[in-house]
Amino acid sequence: MFKIGDFEIHLIKESIMNVDGGGAFGLIPRKLWSRYVQPDVDNLIPMSQNCLYVKAHGKHIVVDTGIGSKLTKRLRRMYQIEDENGLVTALAQLGITPSEIDLVINTHLHFDHAGGNTIWDEDGNIQATFPNAEYVVQRGEYDDAMHPNERTSVTYFPDNYVPLVENGQMRLLDGDTEILAGITGIVTPGHTPFHMSIRFEGQGEHSAFVCDLASFAVHFERLAWMTAYDVEPLRTMETKRIWQQWAIDHEATLIFPHDVTRPVGRLRASDVGVPILETIDEAFVNAD
């Protein structure tokens, strides 16, 4: 846990998914990226599904919900998922029940970030995991999720969000929005056209959950490094260029969604031209 102003921010490792290193690093050769993440014999690397629990303004807030519990056995085997459904368990370790969550912010609607939005009840019906919460996401992201193409259909699963819009529980945002005082959702395009990063500001301190703008810390350090999953990679690079400078200027605490070893850090300018991310040793809230 760390604080930004009066905000308490807890980093929660909801689960770990093992993916091909080529997907996580795109065009970057294995000889380079393996200096930062060591693959196994099958070229798989671990990716944490990092979510946030934030206490602010007397409210209980969740940012992203991870994979959740609804994936089929085939998909769980394919992604070699560990510690599935850890978000609710981790919140319980903090003394928070699902009914106490007031707000859920979805950075985007890919299954590994929004899968925990909903659950199956005992009768096989979809229900909100957090029954009293308002959910928010960018309207453009929701529209893209509702009209997937051959590439994006494998990551947008309607059960994670359609029921929430239909029952009025999910609010669609139109562009950059201050969701609560000091908590702003900002469109950071590239990974998806309406992907959203979350900025926290209070008492002169700054933080950002950059989400899949930079899945790993090294993706944020190096402009040209990004995943093969980005649908607009050149926009990712230009968006990162802006946010690199913001992070340096504001000495911001940065939070990364998938990095197992460097999930939190601060970016510093360097004499060699490539900024350096200094890791902050923050404890996870783990669901064991």
URZI-V956528 format. One record per pair of residues at least 4 apart in sequence whose C-alpha atoms are under 8 Angstrom apart, sorted by the first residue. I is the first residue (numbers start at 1). GAP is how many residues later the second one is. Records with the same first field share a line. If there is no record, write none. Layout:
BEGIN
I=GAP / GAP
END
This chain:
BEGIN
1=7 / 8 / 9 / 10 / 281 / 282 / 283
2=6 / 7 / 8 / 280
3=4 / 5 / 6
4=4 / 5 / 196 / 197 / 198 / 199 / 201 / 202 / 203
5=196 / 197 / 198 / 199 / 200
6=50 / 196 / 197
7=47 / 48 / 49 / 50 / 195
8=46 / 47 / 48
9=43 / 44 / 45 / 46
10=42 / 43 / 44 / 274 / 275
11=39 / 40 / 41 / 42 / 272 / 273 / 274
12=38 / 39 / 40 / 41 / 75 / 78 / 272 / 273 / 274
13=35 / 36 / 37 / 38 / 73 / 74 / 271 / 272 / 273 / 274
14=34 / 35 / 36 / 37 / 51 / 52 / 53 / 69 / 70 / 71 / 72 / 73 / 76 / 272 / 273
15=33 / 34 / 35 / 51 / 52 / 66 / 67 / 68 / 69 / 70 / 71
16=30 / 31 / 32 / 33 / 65 / 66 / 67 / 68
17=29 / 30 / 31 / 32 / 62 / 63 / 64 / 65
18=26 / 27 / 28 / 29 / 61 / 62 / 63
19=4 / 5 / 25 / 26 / 27 / 28 / 60
20=4 / 22 / 23 / 24 / 25
21=4 / 9 / 18 / 22 / 23 / 24
22=4 / 5 / 6 / 8 / 205 / 206
23=204 / 205 / 206
24=202 / 203 / 204 / 205
25=8 / 200 / 201 / 202 / 203
26=199 / 200 / 201 / 202 / 203
27=198 / 201
28=4 / 5 / 197
29=4
30=4
31=4
32=4
33=4
34=4 / 5
36=182
37=8
38=7
39=4 / 5 / 6
40=4 / 5
46=214
47=211 / 212 / 213
48=209 / 210 / 211 / 212
49=17 / 18 / 63 / 64 / 208 / 209
50=16 / 206 / 207 / 208
51=11 / 12 / 13 / 14 / 15 / 36 / 206
52=9 / 10 / 11 / 12
53=7 / 8 / 9 / 10 / 38
54=6 / 7 / 8 / 9
55=4 / 5 / 6
56=4 / 5
59=42 / 43 / 44
60=40 / 41 / 42 / 43
61=40 / 41 / 42 / 43 / 44
62=39 / 41 / 42 / 43
63=41 / 42 / 43 / 44
64=40 / 41 / 42 / 43 / 49 / 50
65=22 / 41 / 47 / 48 / 49 / 50 / 51 / 52
66=19 / 21 / 45 / 46 / 47 / 48 / 49 / 50
67=4 / 17 / 18 / 44 / 45 / 46 / 47 / 48 / 49
68=16 / 17 / 18 / 19 / 44 / 46 / 47 / 48 / 49 / 50 / 51
69=15 / 16 / 46 / 47 / 50
70=45 / 49 / 50
71=4 / 5
72=4
73=4
74=4
75=4
76=4 / 5
77=4
83=204 / 205
85=4 / 31
86=4 / 200 / 201 / 202
87=4 / 29 / 200
88=4 / 9 / 10
89=4 / 198
90=4 / 195 / 196 / 197
91=4 / 5 / 6 / 7
92=4 / 5
96=4 / 5
97=4
98=31 / 32 / 33
99=31 / 32 / 33 / 34
100=30 / 32 / 33
101=29 / 31 / 32
102=30 / 31 / 32
103=30 / 31 / 32 / 33
104=29 / 30 / 31 / 32
105=30 / 31 / 32
106=7 / 8 / 29 / 30 / 31
107=6 / 30 / 31 / 88 / 89 / 90 / 91 / 104
108=5 / 6 / 29 / 30 / 33 / 84 / 86 / 87 / 88
109=4 / 5 / 28 / 32 / 33 / 36 / 47 / 51 / 52
110=4 / 5 / 45 / 46 / 47
111=4 / 44 / 45 / 46 / 49
114=46 / 47
115=45
116=13 / 44
117=11 / 12 / 13 / 43 / 44
118=8 / 9 / 10 / 11 / 12 / 41 / 42 / 43
119=7 / 8 / 9 / 10
120=4 / 5 / 6 / 7
121=4 / 5 / 6
126=33 / 37
127=4 / 36
128=36
133=36
134=35 / 36 / 37
135=29 / 34 / 35 / 36
136=34 / 35 / 36 / 37
137=4 / 5 / 33 / 34 / 35 / 36
138=4 / 34 / 35 / 36 / 37 / 56 / 57 / 58
139=4 / 33 / 34 / 35
140=4 / 34 / 53 / 54
141=4 / 51 / 52 / 53 / 54
142=4 / 30
143=4
144=4
145=7 / 8 / 11 / 12 / 13
146=12
148=4 / 5 / 8
149=4
150=4
152=4
153=4
157=4
158=4 / 5
159=4
160=4
161=4 / 9
162=4
163=4
164=4 / 5 / 6
165=4 / 5 / 6
173=4
175=11 / 12
176=8 / 9 / 10 / 11
177=7 / 8 / 9
178=4 / 5 / 6 / 7
179=4 / 5 / 6
180=4
182=17 / 18 / 19 / 20
183=15 / 16 / 17 / 18
184=14 / 15 / 16
185=11 / 12 / 13 / 14
186=10 / 11 / 12 / 13
187=7 / 8 / 9 / 10
188=5 / 6 / 7 / 8 / 9 / 25 / 48 / 51
189=4 / 5 / 6 / 7 / 24 / 43 / 46 / 47 / 50
190=4 / 5 / 23 / 40 / 41 / 42 / 43 / 44 / 45 / 46 / 47 / 49
191=4 / 21 / 22 / 38 / 39 / 40 / 41 / 42 / 45
192=38 / 39 / 40
193=38 / 39
195=17 / 18
196=14 / 15
197=11 / 12 / 13 / 14 / 16
198=10 / 11 / 12
199=7 / 8 / 9 / 10
200=6 / 7 / 8
201=4 / 5 / 6
202=4
205=45 / 47
206=44 / 45 / 46 / 47
207=45 / 46 / 47 / 48
208=44 / 45 / 46 / 47
209=45 / 46 / 47 / 48
210=4 / 44 / 45 / 46 / 47
211=4 / 44 / 45 / 46
212=44 / 45
213=7 / 23 / 26 / 27
214=4 / 5 / 6 / 12 / 26 / 42 / 43
215=4 / 11 / 12 / 41 / 42 / 43 / 44
216=4 / 40 / 41 / 42 / 43 / 46 / 47
217=4 / 39 / 42 / 45 / 46 / 47 / 48 / 60
218=4 / 7 / 59
219=4 / 5 / 6 / 7
220=5 / 20 / 24
221=23 / 46 / 53 / 54 / 55 / 56
222=52 / 53
223=14 / 15 / 17 / 18
224=13
226=4 / 7 / 10
230=6
232=4
233=4
234=4
235=4
236=4
237=4
238=4
239=4
240=4
241=4
242=4
243=4
244=4 / 23
245=4
246=4 / 6
247=4 / 5 / 6 / 7 / 19 / 20
248=4 / 18 / 19 / 20 / 21
251=15 / 16 / 17
252=14 / 15
253=11 / 12 / 13
254=10 / 11 / 12 / 13
255=8 / 9 / 10
256=6 / 7 / 8
257=6
258=5
259=4
262=17 / 18
263=16
264=15 / 16 / 17 / 18
265=12 / 13 / 14 / 15
266=11 / 12 / 13 / 14
267=8 / 9 / 10 / 11
268=7 / 8 / 9 / 10
269=4 / 5 / 6 / 7
270=4 / 5 / 6
END
